[in-house]
């Protein structure tokens, strides 16, 4: 629970650059070589993203460090008031009941796609209980922090870095929503990525809500070493030929835990497609080029993991929840 303040100092010092600038500009000078001044905007899309990722990580680490300081200061003050050791105060503040079997089962059902299929519920029940308890403790800590910040009229002085606008080539990929919508969301994802599954569920709800205001573009970026997500991605374009891309897309994510090399054919049958045409399309291999095109575009802009999301060309680094994405969309609509 205690913080190493020498580490805190290093984190803060590493981000003085950010703190000293009200907004990090991509027209900002980065370095000078051979008499030529190079600005961040002069870099390639992937290099611009790398710079942003470094800045954003520093921002987040500093923010969390500051919040730890607020919490620890409160603990120290309470320890003096109560004539107790700081650890005793922390234990009291974060005291929560052990999770019930119902809580543990609920967590398992919500997260089982992230758990290796060889691990059964009864085998990891106790471990899940520990995780659920930790989450409850964190929730109590976060609630206290929000209360303390409100009481102290706390404001964080560092400005959140702004991602560069990247021109993503989206022609030829599947999209939904109004073509000239004010907000365009582009997602690069992998059908076997658990976080992509949660993102898919959230984006479906968001795009259903903002039908005329948001255009959503999906681009495959299969990186799972099994190769199954790549096969599913290729087959999804065969589903598109029969006007059933999105049905296939969502069904594939729903079936993530059981996806195998035969899943595409099973999905086509479940969705009542013309199975003969679907098989001929898959066997023909013409859709492989589209999937490869998506992967190449992802690599061009510096993607190394999934899901990778851009909202109006800027990398989205928030949570993959309906609430968080909706808030970002609302901001982009202003």
Order of alpha helices (4+ residues) and beta strands (2+ residues): alpha-alpha-beta-beta-alpha-alpha-alpha-alpha-beta-beta-alpha-beta-alpha-alpha-alpha-alpha-alpha-beta-beta-alpha
